[in-house]
Amino acid sequence: MKVGDTALGEILESLKQSGKLDSTLVVILGDHGEAFGEHGEYIHASAIYDENVHIPLIMINKRLFHDEVAHPVGGIIDVAPTIFDVLGLPLPKQWQGRSLFSEQRPNKTFFFNPWAGSLLGYREDDRKVIFNATTGKVEEYDLRTDPGERANLFNDGSSDRTALLQPIAGWVQSQKRRMANLVAENETDAGHCTAMSLEIDAAGTDYQGPPHFDVLVDGKRLAEIAVQGKGSKASTSEERVAELNDAAMDARPFRIDLSGAPNPKSIEIRYINDQWAGDGSPGDRNLFIKSIKVNGQLVPNGKLHVDEQSHGYTDDSGTAMYTNGSLWVSGPFIEGCM
């Protein structure tokens, strides 16, 4: 407690010294309670009694608050909406929570604990219900008269078990529907992010055969392509460069079916059969990659790189490869997909 109190004091003093305290909303929130044997347990994840789940929420800004104390019933999902409400920001439509200051929100919240069996519960005003889905045990408490949750009001013989647990059942079903909708939306998004086609515009110079390259997507080899190019007669470095530049003018497309692969993370073009006649002798087999397209969308040359500088170079016209090596490009390749 002392460490936390000291740290908070330092934060507030720093904001004050910087002149930002009056324009800052300071939010202090506990992440969970802590059990100290009240119900026979000594860890915070042991149950969903109030010693486990009751936490402080403090908001500090002298322009907005004046030491008021309120006791609404809310949950963690209501914290962000409350902050947005205070700051006058619109709430994202997918948020489930409601501002604790909203007069329209019910004074109610649900909670669960998957670490101690399967515990579910809710609190509405001063009434609290806990259901152990593993054992079937039901507990009901009046927190106004019994804040320590000592007297279980549920009587299996006379209490209406179905009515008591109906809010929990409804909440669980609503969460299942929500998850199903999220999965369906994700599947729709995944369809948008599916790469169906890969097109590589390539050219080359022939020497004792055309240049070949392998195409690997996320490390999986999908194709080996031979690029029929112009015969090479170059015997100097300058002639080799000029020869490949000339061949690049006739680059043609090679199309690879990605068979509905998920949005790829990397594409590798691996030049595999370099051949050279030697210094002063005519003939050099080289490869030129003019462009790469995924689903018809051009991959910017700025995203391309060769694995070693000696293998070739990339400029605005494409990538020239003079020795065996790899040309890499990393995704995402489809806008809006990660």
Buried (B, 14 or more C-beta within 10 A) or exposed (E): EEEEEEEBEEBBEEBEEEEEBEEBEEBEEEEBBEBEEBEEBEEBBBBBBBBBBEBEBEBBBEEEEEEEEEEBBBBBEBBBBBBBBBEEEEEEEEEEBBBBEBEEBEEBBBBBBEEBEEBBBBBBEBBBBBBBBEEEBBBBBBBEEBEEBEEEBBEEEEEEEEEBBEBBEEBBEEEEEEEEEEEEEEEEEEEEBBBEBBBBBBBBBBBEEBBBBBBBBBEEEBBEBBBEBBEBEBBEEEBBBEBBBEBBEEBEEBEBEBEEBEBBEEBBBBBEBBBBBEEEEBBBBBBBBBBBBBBEBEBEBEBBBBEEEEBBEBEEBBBBBBBBBBBBBBBBBBEEBE
